[in-house]
Amino acid sequence: MITNLVIFAFLIGLLSGGVVVGAIAWAKSLGLNMNWWKWLLSGLWYCLFLFFLAAGFTFIGEGEAAAGWKVIGFSGVVVIVLGVGLWRVLRGK
């Protein structure tokens, strides 16, 4: 029996593959000088983004909508601030 969690994990994995391919093309088109640690930081940021979304929507799915929206709101601010910092590191010459 396939559970919703297995379907969710499959879809996230499938979409993440597209994100990786798109990120490589995006970095090349912007002329970013990417090395291994910049890719590592970008991957960590993406994993943090996915974790916060999954945590927030898990709370909502379990019937704790207020807690879920608080997690999504707080984590949204954290992910945006870290994303801006990452962007500054990636664009730095």
PDB file of N, CA, C and O in Angstrom:
ATOM      1  N   MET A   1       0.834  -1.185   0.000  1.00  0.00           N
ATOM      2  CA  MET A   1       0.000   0.000   0.000  1.00  0.00           C
ATOM      3  C   MET A   1       0.879   1.249   0.000  1.00  0.00           C
ATOM      4  O   MET A   1       1.754   1.400   0.853  1.00  0.00           O
ATOM      5  N   ILE A   2       0.648   2.120  -0.936  1.00  0.00           N
ATOM      6  CA  ILE A   2       1.421   3.359  -1.038  1.00  0.00           C
ATOM      7  C   ILE A   2       0.764   4.412  -0.151  1.00  0.00           C
ATOM      8  O   ILE A   2      -0.427   4.698  -0.271  1.00  0.00           O
ATOM      9  N   THR A   3       1.566   4.975   0.733  1.00  0.00           N
ATOM     10  CA  THR A   3       1.034   6.007   1.618  1.00  0.00           C
ATOM     11  C   THR A   3       1.250   7.379   1.012  1.00  0.00           C
ATOM     12  O   THR A   3       1.986   7.544   0.039  1.00  0.00           O
ATOM     13  N   ASN A   4       0.597   8.350   1.605  1.00  0.00           N
ATOM     14  CA  ASN A   4       0.752   9.727   1.125  1.00  0.00           C
ATOM     15  C   ASN A   4       2.174  10.225   1.303  1.00  0.00           C
ATOM     16  O   ASN A   4       2.663  11.023   0.504  1.00  0.00           O
ATOM     17  N   LEU A   5       2.841   9.754   2.355  1.00  0.00           N
ATOM     18  CA  LEU A   5       4.217  10.180   2.593  1.00  0.00           C
ATOM     19  C   LEU A   5       5.142   9.714   1.476  1.00  0.00           C
ATOM     20  O   LEU A   5       6.033  10.454   1.057  1.00  0.00           O
ATOM     21  N   VAL A   6       4.934   8.491   0.992  1.00  0.00           N
ATOM     22  CA  VAL A   6       5.762   7.971  -0.094  1.00  0.00           C
ATOM     23  C   VAL A   6       5.517   8.769  -1.367  1.00  0.00           C
ATOM     24  O   VAL A   6       6.461   9.094  -2.087  1.00  0.00           O
ATOM     25  N   ILE A   7       4.288   9.080  -1.643  1.00  0.00           N
ATOM     26  CA  ILE A   7       3.960   9.876  -2.833  1.00  0.00           C
ATOM     27  C   ILE A   7       4.567  11.270  -2.717  1.00  0.00           C
ATOM     28  O   ILE A   7       5.124  11.798  -3.680  1.00  0.00           O
ATOM     29  N   PHE A   8       4.451  11.865  -1.516  1.00  0.00           N
ATOM     30  CA  PHE A   8       5.010  13.194  -1.287  1.00  0.00           C
ATOM     31  C   PHE A   8       6.526  13.178  -1.475  1.00  0.00           C
ATOM     32  O   PHE A   8       7.074  14.058  -2.139  1.00  0.00           O
ATOM     33  N   ALA A   9       7.205  12.191  -0.899  1.00  0.00           N
ATOM     34  CA  ALA A   9       8.659  12.097  -1.020  1.00  0.00           C
ATOM     35  C   ALA A   9       9.062  11.882  -2.484  1.00  0.00           C
ATOM     36  O   ALA A   9      10.053  12.454  -2.938  1.00  0.00           O
ATOM     37  N   PHE A  10       8.317  11.078  -3.214  1.00  0.00           N
ATOM     38  CA  PHE A  10       8.606  10.851  -4.633  1.00  0.00           C
ATOM     39  C   PHE A  10       8.471  12.153  -5.420  1.00  0.00           C
ATOM     40  O   PHE A  10       9.328  12.466  -6.247  1.00  0.00           O
ATOM     41  N   LEU A  11       7.414  12.907  -5.175  1.00  0.00           N
ATOM     42  CA  LEU A  11       7.204  14.161  -5.902  1.00  0.00           C
ATOM     43  C   LEU A  11       8.278  15.188  -5.568  1.00  0.00           C
ATOM     44  O   LEU A  11       8.772  15.889  -6.451  1.00  0.00           O
ATOM     45  N   ILE A  12       8.640  15.276  -4.282  1.00  0.00           N
ATOM     46  CA  ILE A  12       9.693  16.217  -3.893  1.00  0.00           C
ATOM     47  C   ILE A  12      11.014  15.834  -4.553  1.00  0.00           C
ATOM     48  O   ILE A  12      11.740  16.707  -5.028  1.00  0.00           O
ATOM     49  N   GLY A  13      11.332  14.550  -4.589  1.00  0.00           N
ATOM     50  CA  GLY A  13      12.555  14.101  -5.249  1.00  0.00           C
ATOM     51  C   GLY A  13      12.540  14.388  -6.735  1.00  0.00           C
ATOM     52  O   GLY A  13      13.545  14.814  -7.303  1.00  0.00           O
ATOM     53  N   LEU A  14      11.398  14.155  -7.363  1.00  0.00           N
ATOM     54  CA  LEU A  14      11.265  14.422  -8.788  1.00  0.00           C
ATOM     55  C   LEU A  14      11.418  15.910  -9.090  1.00  0.00           C
ATOM     56  O   LEU A  14      12.124  16.284 -10.027  1.00  0.00           O
ATOM     57  N   LEU A  15      10.767  16.748  -8.311  1.00  0.00           N
ATOM     58  CA  LEU A  15      10.866  18.189  -8.518  1.00  0.00           C
ATOM     59  C   LEU A  15      12.257  18.718  -8.176  1.00  0.00           C
ATOM     60  O   LEU A  15      12.740  19.654  -8.813  1.00  0.00           O
ATOM     61  N   SER A  16      12.898  18.122  -7.173  1.00  0.00           N
ATOM     62  CA  SER A  16      14.248  18.562  -6.807  1.00  0.00           C
ATOM     63  C   SER A  16      15.244  18.274  -7.920  1.00  0.00           C
ATOM     64  O   SER A  16      16.189  19.038  -8.114  1.00  0.00           O
ATOM     65  N   GLY A  17      15.049  17.197  -8.646  1.00  0.00           N
ATOM     66  CA  GLY A  17      15.896  16.931  -9.803  1.00  0.00           C
ATOM     67  C   GLY A  17      15.783  18.036 -10.836  1.00  0.00           C
ATOM     68  O   GLY A  17      16.785  18.463 -11.411  1.00  0.00           O
ATOM     69  N   GLY A  18      14.568  18.498 -11.071  1.00  0.00           N
ATOM     70  CA  GLY A  18      14.363  19.617 -11.988  1.00  0.00           C
ATOM     71  C   GLY A  18      14.971  20.908 -11.466  1.00  0.00           C
ATOM     72  O   GLY A  18      15.478  21.719 -12.241  1.00  0.00           O
ATOM     73  N   VAL A  19      14.920  21.100 -10.159  1.00  0.00           N
ATOM     74  CA  VAL A  19      15.518  22.293  -9.553  1.00  0.00           C
ATOM     75  C   VAL A  19      17.028  22.281  -9.751  1.00  0.00           C
ATOM     76  O   VAL A  19      17.619  23.316 -10.060  1.00  0.00           O
ATOM     77  N   VAL A  20      17.655  21.127  -9.578  1.00  0.00           N
ATOM     78  CA  VAL A  20      19.114  21.023  -9.752  1.00  0.00           C
ATOM     79  C   VAL A  20      19.500  21.343 -11.194  1.00  0.00           C
ATOM     80  O   VAL A  20      20.427  22.117 -11.433  1.00  0.00           O
ATOM     81  N   VAL A  21      18.795  20.752 -12.148  1.00  0.00           N
ATOM     82  CA  VAL A  21      19.088  21.019 -13.562  1.00  0.00           C
ATOM     83  C   VAL A  21      18.861  22.488 -13.881  1.00  0.00           C
ATOM     84  O   VAL A  21      19.657  23.103 -14.590  1.00  0.00           O
ATOM     85  N   GLY A  22      17.782  23.049 -13.362  1.00  0.00           N
ATOM     86  CA  GLY A  22      17.501  24.464 -13.589  1.00  0.00           C
ATOM     87  C   GLY A  22      18.516  25.377 -12.928  1.00  0.00           C
ATOM     88  O   GLY A  22      18.874  26.413 -13.489  1.00  0.00           O
ATOM     89  N   ALA A  23      18.988  25.007 -11.737  1.00  0.00           N
ATOM     90  CA  ALA A  23      19.974  25.832 -11.042  1.00  0.00           C
ATOM     91  C   ALA A  23      21.291  25.871 -11.797  1.00  0.00           C
ATOM     92  O   ALA A  23      21.949  26.910 -11.854  1.00  0.00           O
ATOM     93  N   ILE A  24      21.671  24.755 -12.369  1.00  0.00           N
ATOM     94  CA  ILE A  24      22.912  24.719 -13.143  1.00  0.00           C
ATOM     95  C   ILE A  24      22.794  25.627 -14.364  1.00  0.00           C
ATOM     96  O   ILE A  24      23.701  26.410 -14.649  1.00  0.00           O
ATOM     97  N   ALA A  25      21.684  25.526 -15.082  1.00  0.00           N
ATOM     98  CA  ALA A  25      21.484  26.375 -16.263  1.00  0.00           C
ATOM     99  C   ALA A  25      21.372  27.848 -15.863  1.00  0.00           C
ATOM    100  O   ALA A  25      21.883  28.720 -16.566  1.00  0.00           O
ATOM    101  N   TRP A  26      20.714  28.125 -14.751  1.00  0.00           N
ATOM    102  CA  TRP A  26      20.543  29.492 -14.272  1.00  0.00           C
ATOM    103  C   TRP A  26      21.889  30.113 -13.895  1.00  0.00           C
ATOM    104  O   TRP A  26      22.164  31.264 -14.234  1.00  0.00           O
ATOM    105  N   ALA A  27      22.723  29.347 -13.195  1.00  0.00           N
ATOM    106  CA  ALA A  27      24.041  29.855 -12.793  1.00  0.00           C
ATOM    107  C   ALA A  27      24.907  30.138 -14.018  1.00  0.00           C
ATOM    108  O   ALA A  27      25.635  31.131 -14.048  1.00  0.00           O
ATOM    109  N   LYS A  28      24.832  29.278 -15.018  1.00  0.00           N
ATOM    110  CA  LYS A  28      25.614  29.507 -16.242  1.00  0.00           C
ATOM    111  C   LYS A  28      25.118  30.734 -16.993  1.00  0.00           C
ATOM    112  O   LYS A  28      25.922  31.518 -17.498  1.00  0.00           O
ATOM    113  N   SER A  29      23.792  30.911 -17.071  1.00  0.00           N
ATOM    114  CA  SER A  29      23.254  32.041 -17.825  1.00  0.00           C
ATOM    115  C   SER A  29      23.547  33.376 -17.141  1.00  0.00           C
ATOM    116  O   SER A  29      23.670  34.399 -17.815  1.00  0.00           O
ATOM    117  N   LEU A  30      23.659  33.379 -15.807  1.00  0.00           N
ATOM    118  CA  LEU A  30      24.000  34.609 -15.095  1.00  0.00           C
ATOM    119  C   LEU A  30      25.502  34.851 -15.020  1.00  0.00           C
ATOM    120  O   LEU A  30      25.948  35.912 -14.585  1.00  0.00           O
ATOM    121  N   GLY A  31      26.273  33.864 -15.445  1.00  0.00           N
ATOM    122  CA  GLY A  31      27.717  34.000 -15.418  1.00  0.00           C
ATOM    123  C   GLY A  31      28.298  33.922 -14.010  1.00  0.00           C
ATOM    124  O   GLY A  31      29.341  34.513 -13.733  1.00  0.00           O
ATOM    125  N   LEU A  32      27.630  33.202 -13.132  1.00  0.00           N
ATOM    126  CA  LEU A  32      28.124  33.062 -11.765  1.00  0.00           C
ATOM    127  C   LEU A  32      29.324  32.127 -11.739  1.00  0.00           C
ATOM    128  O   LEU A  32      29.336  31.093 -12.406  1.00  0.00           O
ATOM    129  N   ASN A  33      30.321  32.501 -10.969  1.00  0.00           N
ATOM    130  CA  ASN A  33      31.508  31.668 -10.815  1.00  0.00           C
ATOM    131  C   ASN A  33      31.252  30.709  -9.655  1.00  0.00           C
ATOM    132  O   ASN A  33      31.589  31.011  -8.510  1.00  0.00           O
ATOM    133  N   MET A  34      30.660  29.565  -9.948  1.00  0.00           N
ATOM    134  CA  MET A  34      30.272  28.613  -8.915  1.00  0.00           C
ATOM    135  C   MET A  34      31.390  27.607  -8.684  1.00  0.00           C
ATOM    136  O   MET A  34      31.948  27.056  -9.633  1.00  0.00           O
ATOM    137  N   ASN A  35      31.711  27.374  -7.421  1.00  0.00           N
ATOM    138  CA  ASN A  35      32.640  26.310  -7.064  1.00  0.00           C
ATOM    139  C   ASN A  35      31.932  25.388  -6.073  1.00  0.00           C
ATOM    140  O   ASN A  35      30.739  25.548  -5.814  1.00  0.00           O
ATOM    141  N   TRP A  36      32.667  24.424  -5.521  1.00  0.00           N
ATOM    142  CA  TRP A  36      32.009  23.396  -4.719  1.00  0.00           C
ATOM    143  C   TRP A  36      31.355  23.976  -3.479  1.00  0.00           C
ATOM    144  O   TRP A  36      30.264  23.524  -3.129  1.00  0.00           O
ATOM    145  N   TRP A  37      31.943  24.945  -2.787  1.00  0.00           N
ATOM    146  CA  TRP A  37      31.347  25.425  -1.547  1.00  0.00           C
ATOM    147  C   TRP A  37      30.142  26.324  -1.806  1.00  0.00           C
ATOM    148  O   TRP A  37      29.245  26.408  -0.967  1.00  0.00           O
ATOM    149  N   LYS A  38      30.111  26.995  -2.954  1.00  0.00           N
ATOM    150  CA  LYS A  38      28.920  27.774  -3.298  1.00  0.00           C
ATOM    151  C   LYS A  38      27.757  26.854  -3.634  1.00  0.00           C
ATOM    152  O   LYS A  38      26.613  27.142  -3.284  1.00  0.00           O
ATOM    153  N   TRP A  39      28.045  25.743  -4.316  1.00  0.00           N
ATOM    154  CA  TRP A  39      26.991  24.760  -4.584  1.00  0.00           C
ATOM    155  C   TRP A  39      26.510  24.139  -3.283  1.00  0.00           C
ATOM    156  O   TRP A  39      25.317  23.889  -3.115  1.00  0.00           O
ATOM    157  N   LEU A  40      27.440  23.888  -2.359  1.00  0.00           N
ATOM    158  CA  LEU A  40      27.068  23.309  -1.062  1.00  0.00           C
ATOM    159  C   LEU A  40      26.167  24.258  -0.289  1.00  0.00           C
ATOM    160  O   LEU A  40      25.156  23.826   0.265  1.00  0.00           O
ATOM    161  N   LEU A  41      26.510  25.542  -0.238  1.00  0.00           N
ATOM    162  CA  LEU A  41      25.663  26.525   0.440  1.00  0.00           C
ATOM    163  C   LEU A  41      24.284  26.616  -0.212  1.00  0.00           C
ATOM    164  O   LEU A  41      23.269  26.717   0.478  1.00  0.00           O
ATOM    165  N   SER A  42      24.254  26.581  -1.535  1.00  0.00           N
ATOM    166  CA  SER A  42      22.976  26.638  -2.250  1.00  0.00           C
ATOM    167  C   SER A  42      22.127  25.407  -1.949  1.00  0.00           C
ATOM    168  O   SER A  42      20.917  25.515  -1.750  1.00  0.00           O
ATOM    169  N   GLY A  43      22.759  24.242  -1.917  1.00  0.00           N
ATOM    170  CA  GLY A  43      22.043  23.013  -1.594  1.00  0.00           C
ATOM    171  C   GLY A  43      21.530  23.005  -0.169  1.00  0.00           C
ATOM    172  O   GLY A  43      20.413  22.552   0.084  1.00  0.00           O
ATOM    173  N   LEU A  44      22.327  23.500   0.767  1.00  0.00           N
ATOM    174  CA  LEU A  44      21.877  23.583   2.160  1.00  0.00           C
ATOM    175  C   LEU A  44      20.702  24.540   2.303  1.00  0.00           C
ATOM    176  O   LEU A  44      19.759  24.266   3.045  1.00  0.00           O
ATOM    177  N   TRP A  45      20.759  25.662   1.594  1.00  0.00           N
ATOM    178  CA  TRP A  45      19.644  26.609   1.641  1.00  0.00           C
ATOM    179  C   TRP A  45      18.363  25.960   1.098  1.00  0.00           C
ATOM    180  O   TRP A  45      17.285  26.136   1.666  1.00  0.00           O
ATOM    181  N   TYR A  46      18.489  25.218   0.006  1.00  0.00           N
ATOM    182  CA  TYR A  46      17.330  24.553  -0.589  1.00  0.00           C
ATOM    183  C   TYR A  46      16.761  23.489   0.357  1.00  0.00           C
ATOM    184  O   TYR A  46      15.544  23.366   0.492  1.00  0.00           O
ATOM    185  N   CYS A  47      17.632  22.730   1.004  1.00  0.00           N
ATOM    186  CA  CYS A  47      17.165  21.716   1.966  1.00  0.00           C
ATOM    187  C   CYS A  47      16.472  22.367   3.152  1.00  0.00           C
ATOM    188  O   CYS A  47      15.464  21.855   3.638  1.00  0.00           O
ATOM    189  N   LEU A  48      17.006  23.499   3.625  1.00  0.00           N
ATOM    190  CA  LEU A  48      16.365  24.223   4.722  1.00  0.00           C
ATOM    191  C   LEU A  48      14.987  24.725   4.301  1.00  0.00           C
ATOM    192  O   LEU A  48      14.029  24.649   5.071  1.00  0.00           O
ATOM    193  N   PHE A  49      14.895  25.232   3.093  1.00  0.00           N
ATOM    194  CA  PHE A  49      13.616  25.704   2.550  1.00  0.00           C
ATOM    195  C   PHE A  49      12.594  24.564   2.505  1.00  0.00           C
ATOM    196  O   PHE A  49      11.450  24.738   2.923  1.00  0.00           O
ATOM    197  N   LEU A  50      13.006  23.404   2.000  1.00  0.00           N
ATOM    198  CA  LEU A  50      12.106  22.255   1.940  1.00  0.00           C
ATOM    199  C   LEU A  50      11.708  21.773   3.328  1.00  0.00           C
ATOM    200  O   LEU A  50      10.552  21.418   3.558  1.00  0.00           O
ATOM    201  N   PHE A  51      12.668  21.761   4.258  1.00  0.00           N
ATOM    202  CA  PHE A  51      12.378  21.313   5.616  1.00  0.00           C
ATOM    203  C   PHE A  51      11.343  22.211   6.285  1.00  0.00           C
ATOM    204  O   PHE A  51      10.398  21.724   6.905  1.00  0.00           O
ATOM    205  N   PHE A  52      11.525  23.525   6.157  1.00  0.00           N
ATOM    206  CA  PHE A  52      10.576  24.440   6.787  1.00  0.00           C
ATOM    207  C   PHE A  52       9.182  24.326   6.171  1.00  0.00           C
ATOM    208  O   PHE A  52       8.184  24.381   6.889  1.00  0.00           O
ATOM    209  N   LEU A  53       9.106  24.170   4.861  1.00  0.00           N
ATOM    210  CA  LEU A  53       7.802  23.991   4.230  1.00  0.00           C
ATOM    211  C   LEU A  53       7.143  22.691   4.682  1.00  0.00           C
ATOM    212  O   LEU A  53       5.953  22.670   4.999  1.00  0.00           O
ATOM    213  N   ALA A  54       7.911  21.618   4.711  1.00  0.00           N
ATOM    214  CA  ALA A  54       7.361  20.328   5.137  1.00  0.00           C
ATOM    215  C   ALA A  54       6.908  20.381   6.588  1.00  0.00           C
ATOM    216  O   ALA A  54       5.857  19.837   6.927  1.00  0.00           O
ATOM    217  N   ALA A  55       7.688  21.030   7.450  1.00  0.00           N
ATOM    218  CA  ALA A  55       7.314  21.122   8.863  1.00  0.00           C
ATOM    219  C   ALA A  55       6.027  21.918   9.039  1.00  0.00           C
ATOM    220  O   ALA A  55       5.129  21.505   9.773  1.00  0.00           O
ATOM    221  N   GLY A  56       5.943  23.049   8.370  1.00  0.00           N
ATOM    222  CA  GLY A  56       4.748  23.881   8.498  1.00  0.00           C
ATOM    223  C   GLY A  56       3.494  23.189   7.988  1.00  0.00           C
ATOM    224  O   GLY A  56       2.459  23.220   8.654  1.00  0.00           O
ATOM    225  N   PHE A  57       3.570  22.573   6.831  1.00  0.00           N
ATOM    226  CA  PHE A  57       2.398  21.914   6.281  1.00  0.00           C
ATOM    227  C   PHE A  57       2.077  20.606   6.996  1.00  0.00           C
ATOM    228  O   PHE A  57       0.938  20.141   6.945  1.00  0.00           O
ATOM    229  N   THR A  58       3.061  20.008   7.662  1.00  0.00           N
ATOM    230  CA  THR A  58       2.768  18.850   8.498  1.00  0.00           C
ATOM    231  C   THR A  58       1.931  19.273   9.691  1.00  0.00           C
ATOM    232  O   THR A  58       0.965  18.598  10.049  1.00  0.00           O
ATOM    233  N   PHE A  59       2.301  20.399  10.315  1.00  0.00           N
ATOM    234  CA  PHE A  59       1.478  20.923  11.406  1.00  0.00           C
ATOM    235  C   PHE A  59       0.049  21.196  10.936  1.00  0.00           C
ATOM    236  O   PHE A  59      -0.912  20.851  11.623  1.00  0.00           O
ATOM    237  N   ILE A  60      -0.082  21.807   9.782  1.00  0.00           N
ATOM    238  CA  ILE A  60      -1.415  22.117   9.256  1.00  0.00           C
ATOM    239  C   ILE A  60      -2.195  20.827   8.998  1.00  0.00           C
ATOM    240  O   ILE A  60      -3.381  20.742   9.317  1.00  0.00           O
ATOM    241  N   GLY A  61      -1.539  19.839   8.429  1.00  0.00           N
ATOM    242  CA  GLY A  61      -2.191  18.565   8.150  1.00  0.00           C
ATOM    243  C   GLY A  61      -2.590  17.799   9.399  1.00  0.00           C
ATOM    244  O   GLY A  61      -3.539  17.016   9.370  1.00  0.00           O
ATOM    245  N   GLU A  62      -1.878  18.017  10.493  1.00  0.00           N
ATOM    246  CA  GLU A  62      -2.195  17.344  11.746  1.00  0.00           C
ATOM    247  C   GLU A  62      -3.261  18.084  12.550  1.00  0.00           C
ATOM    248  O   GLU A  62      -3.603  17.666  13.656  1.00  0.00           O
ATOM    249  N   GLY A  63      -3.781  19.164  12.011  1.00  0.00           N
ATOM    250  CA  GLY A  63      -4.853  19.895  12.682  1.00  0.00           C
ATOM    251  C   GLY A  63      -4.373  21.053  13.536  1.00  0.00           C
ATOM    252  O   GLY A  63      -5.165  21.651  14.264  1.00  0.00           O
ATOM    253  N   GLU A  64      -3.097  21.377  13.461  1.00  0.00           N
ATOM    254  CA  GLU A  64      -2.536  22.501  14.209  1.00  0.00           C
ATOM    255  C   GLU A  64      -2.240  23.634  13.233  1.00  0.00           C
ATOM    256  O   GLU A  64      -1.083  23.988  13.003  1.00  0.00           O
ATOM    257  N   ALA A  65      -3.295  24.190  12.670  1.00  0.00           N
ATOM    258  CA  ALA A  65      -3.130  25.191  11.617  1.00  0.00           C
ATOM    259  C   ALA A  65      -2.417  26.442  12.113  1.00  0.00           C
ATOM    260  O   ALA A  65      -1.585  27.001  11.398  1.00  0.00           O
ATOM    261  N   ALA A  66      -2.728  26.888  13.319  1.00  0.00           N
ATOM    262  CA  ALA A  66      -2.084  28.108  13.837  1.00  0.00           C
ATOM    263  C   ALA A  66      -0.581  27.910  13.972  1.00  0.00           C
ATOM    264  O   ALA A  66       0.200  28.783  13.593  1.00  0.00           O
ATOM    265  N   ALA A  67      -0.178  26.770  14.510  1.00  0.00           N
ATOM    266  CA  ALA A  67       1.254  26.495  14.654  1.00  0.00           C
ATOM    267  C   ALA A  67       1.918  26.362  13.284  1.00  0.00           C
ATOM    268  O   ALA A  67       3.042  26.825  13.090  1.00  0.00           O
ATOM    269  N   GLY A  68       1.228  25.733  12.339  1.00  0.00           N
ATOM    270  CA  GLY A  68       1.786  25.567  11.004  1.00  0.00           C
ATOM    271  C   GLY A  68       2.037  26.890  10.314  1.00  0.00           C
ATOM    272  O   GLY A  68       3.088  27.089   9.705  1.00  0.00           O
ATOM    273  N   TRP A  69       1.069  27.803  10.407  1.00  0.00           N
ATOM    274  CA  TRP A  69       1.249  29.105   9.770  1.00  0.00           C
ATOM    275  C   TRP A  69       2.320  29.920  10.463  1.00  0.00           C
ATOM    276  O   TRP A  69       3.026  30.695   9.818  1.00  0.00           O
ATOM    277  N   LYS A  70       2.451  29.753  11.790  1.00  0.00           N
ATOM    278  CA  LYS A  70       3.536  30.444  12.500  1.00  0.00           C
ATOM    279  C   LYS A  70       4.896  29.925  12.058  1.00  0.00           C
ATOM    280  O   LYS A  70       5.829  30.704  11.863  1.00  0.00           O
ATOM    281  N   VAL A  71       5.012  28.611  11.900  1.00  0.00           N
ATOM    282  CA  VAL A  71       6.279  28.032  11.435  1.00  0.00           C
ATOM    283  C   VAL A  71       6.589  28.521  10.029  1.00  0.00           C
ATOM    284  O   VAL A  71       7.727  28.889   9.736  1.00  0.00           O
ATOM    285  N   ILE A  72       5.595  28.527   9.164  1.00  0.00           N
ATOM    286  CA  ILE A  72       5.808  28.987   7.788  1.00  0.00           C
ATOM    287  C   ILE A  72       6.167  30.471   7.760  1.00  0.00           C
ATOM    288  O   ILE A  72       7.049  30.881   7.006  1.00  0.00           O
ATOM    289  N   GLY A  73       5.489  31.277   8.576  1.00  0.00           N
ATOM    290  CA  GLY A  73       5.789  32.708   8.611  1.00  0.00           C
ATOM    291  C   GLY A  73       7.177  33.003   9.143  1.00  0.00           C
ATOM    292  O   GLY A  73       7.928  33.774   8.545  1.00  0.00           O
ATOM    293  N   PHE A  74       7.522  32.385  10.276  1.00  0.00           N
ATOM    294  CA  PHE A  74       8.852  32.605  10.851  1.00  0.00           C
ATOM    295  C   PHE A  74       9.941  32.069   9.936  1.00  0.00           C
ATOM    296  O   PHE A  74      10.946  32.738   9.695  1.00  0.00           O
ATOM    297  N   SER A  75       9.738  30.869   9.432  1.00  0.00           N
ATOM    298  CA  SER A  75      10.767  30.271   8.577  1.00  0.00           C
ATOM    299  C   SER A  75      10.876  31.008   7.250  1.00  0.00           C
ATOM    300  O   SER A  75      11.946  31.048   6.642  1.00  0.00           O
ATOM    301  N   GLY A  76       9.760  31.596   6.798  1.00  0.00           N
ATOM    302  CA  GLY A  76       9.817  32.390   5.572  1.00  0.00           C
ATOM    303  C   GLY A  76      10.758  33.571   5.714  1.00  0.00           C
ATOM    304  O   GLY A  76      11.520  33.883   4.799  1.00  0.00           O
ATOM    305  N   VAL A  77      10.701  34.226   6.865  1.00  0.00           N
ATOM    306  CA  VAL A  77      11.599  35.357   7.119  1.00  0.00           C
ATOM    307  C   VAL A  77      13.046  34.868   7.173  1.00  0.00           C
ATOM    308  O   VAL A  77      13.935  35.485   6.586  1.00  0.00           O
ATOM    309  N   VAL A  78      13.281  33.752   7.884  1.00  0.00           N
ATOM    310  CA  VAL A  78      14.634  33.207   8.005  1.00  0.00           C
ATOM    311  C   VAL A  78      15.176  32.806   6.636  1.00  0.00           C
ATOM    312  O   VAL A  78      16.321  33.112   6.306  1.00  0.00           O
ATOM    313  N   VAL A  79      14.356  32.122   5.841  1.00  0.00           N
ATOM    314  CA  VAL A  79      14.813  31.659   4.522  1.00  0.00           C
ATOM    315  C   VAL A  79      15.072  32.840   3.591  1.00  0.00           C
ATOM    316  O   VAL A  79      16.011  32.796   2.796  1.00  0.00           O
ATOM    317  N   ILE A  80      14.274  33.875   3.670  1.00  0.00           N
ATOM    318  CA  ILE A  80      14.491  35.051   2.825  1.00  0.00           C
ATOM    319  C   ILE A  80      15.786  35.758   3.209  1.00  0.00           C
ATOM    320  O   ILE A  80      16.569  36.138   2.339  1.00  0.00           O
ATOM    321  N   VAL A  81      16.015  35.937   4.517  1.00  0.00           N
ATOM    322  CA  VAL A  81      17.247  36.596   4.961  1.00  0.00           C
ATOM    323  C   VAL A  81      18.467  35.780   4.553  1.00  0.00           C
ATOM    324  O   VAL A  81      19.442  36.332   4.043  1.00  0.00           O
ATOM    325  N   LEU A  82      18.419  34.471   4.773  1.00  0.00           N
ATOM    326  CA  LEU A  82      19.542  33.624   4.364  1.00  0.00           C
ATOM    327  C   LEU A  82      19.699  33.594   2.847  1.00  0.00           C
ATOM    328  O   LEU A  82      20.819  33.521   2.342  1.00  0.00           O
ATOM    329  N   GLY A  83      18.581  33.650   2.113  1.00  0.00           N
ATOM    330  CA  GLY A  83      18.646  33.675   0.656  1.00  0.00           C
ATOM    331  C   GLY A  83      19.293  34.947   0.127  1.00  0.00           C
ATOM    332  O   GLY A  83      20.059  34.906  -0.836  1.00  0.00           O
ATOM    333  N   VAL A  84      18.984  36.078   0.758  1.00  0.00           N
ATOM    334  CA  VAL A  84      19.627  37.336   0.354  1.00  0.00           C
ATOM    335  C   VAL A  84      21.119  37.276   0.641  1.00  0.00           C
ATOM    336  O   VAL A  84      21.930  37.711  -0.175  1.00  0.00           O
ATOM    337  N   GLY A  85      21.480  36.740   1.795  1.00  0.00           N
ATOM    338  CA  GLY A  85      22.904  36.591   2.112  1.00  0.00           C
ATOM    339  C   GLY A  85      23.607  35.662   1.132  1.00  0.00           C
ATOM    340  O   GLY A  85      24.727  35.937   0.701  1.00  0.00           O
ATOM    341  N   LEU A  86      22.950  34.569   0.784  1.00  0.00           N
ATOM    342  CA  LEU A  86      23.520  33.646  -0.196  1.00  0.00           C
ATOM    343  C   LEU A  86      23.673  34.315  -1.552  1.00  0.00           C
ATOM    344  O   LEU A  86      24.685  34.126  -2.228  1.00  0.00           O
ATOM    345  N   TRP A  87      22.682  35.092  -1.953  1.00  0.00           N
ATOM    346  CA  TRP A  87      22.750  35.786  -3.234  1.00  0.00           C
ATOM    347  C   TRP A  87      23.924  36.760  -3.265  1.00  0.00           C
ATOM    348  O   TRP A  87      24.608  36.884  -4.281  1.00  0.00           O
ATOM    349  N   ARG A  88      24.155  37.449  -2.147  1.00  0.00           N
ATOM    350  CA  ARG A  88      25.294  38.381  -2.083  1.00  0.00           C
ATOM    351  C   ARG A  88      26.622  37.630  -2.199  1.00  0.00           C
ATOM    352  O   ARG A  88      27.567  38.119  -2.818  1.00  0.00           O
ATOM    353  N   VAL A  89      26.684  36.437  -1.597  1.00  0.00           N
ATOM    354  CA  VAL A  89      27.907  35.638  -1.706  1.00  0.00           C
ATOM    355  C   VAL A  89      28.081  35.140  -3.141  1.00  0.00           C
ATOM    356  O   VAL A  89      29.196  35.149  -3.663  1.00  0.00           O
ATOM    357  N   LEU A  90      27.000  34.709  -3.780  1.00  0.00           N
ATOM    358  CA  LEU A  90      27.098  34.188  -5.144  1.00  0.00           C
ATOM    359  C   LEU A  90      27.453  35.285  -6.145  1.00  0.00           C
ATOM    360  O   LEU A  90      28.199  35.036  -7.091  1.00  0.00           O
ATOM    361  N   ARG A  91      26.939  36.470  -5.954  1.00  0.00           N
ATOM    362  CA  ARG A  91      27.198  37.569  -6.898  1.00  0.00           C
ATOM    363  C   ARG A  91      28.515  38.270  -6.644  1.00  0.00           C
ATOM    364  O   ARG A  91      28.982  39.024  -7.498  1.00  0.00           O
ATOM    365  N   GLY A  92      29.133  38.042  -5.483  1.00  0.00           N
ATOM    366  CA  GLY A  92      30.408  38.703  -5.164  1.00  0.00           C
ATOM    367  C   GLY A  92      31.493  38.277  -6.136  1.00  0.00           C
ATOM    368  O   GLY A  92      31.621  37.098  -6.467  1.00  0.00           O
ATOM    369  N   LYS A  93      32.246  39.215  -6.574  1.00  0.00           N
ATOM    370  CA  LYS A  93      33.302  38.912  -7.564  1.00  0.00           C
ATOM    371  C   LYS A  93      34.620  38.687  -6.863  1.00  0.00           C
ATOM    372  O   LYS A  93      35.629  38.421  -7.516  1.00  0.00           O
TER     373      LYS A  93
END
